[in-house]
Amino acid sequence: MPALRKDIWSFLYNYAMSHSYHYFQKNFSGSIANKISDVSRSVDEFLTNVAELFITKVISIAIAIVSMYFVNPLFCSCSIYLGGYFLDCIN
């Protein structure tokens, strides 16, 4: 994800440069640079963590559905239908 980090850093750098002279007088340049660096690093870590958690959950559910199908296909079909129904009711 270095390209994503670079794009975020570039966007935030351009955004910071669009501020007035007064903004840079009020805030230290090192503080601004650290905030830009922290945001780009944090977004990268956030997306990595979310992707890992999402992928593991999807794979776990897929394995459970396949296992349930081999045990009892009718029960698997009913469970998927009821699961979808309850998810629809929640939203």
Buried (B, 14 or more C-beta within 10 A) or exposed (E): BEEEBEEBBEEBBEEBEEEEEEEEEEEEEEEBBEEBBEBBEEBBEEEEEEEEEEEEEEEEEEEEEEEBBEEEEEEBEEBEEEEEEEEEEEE
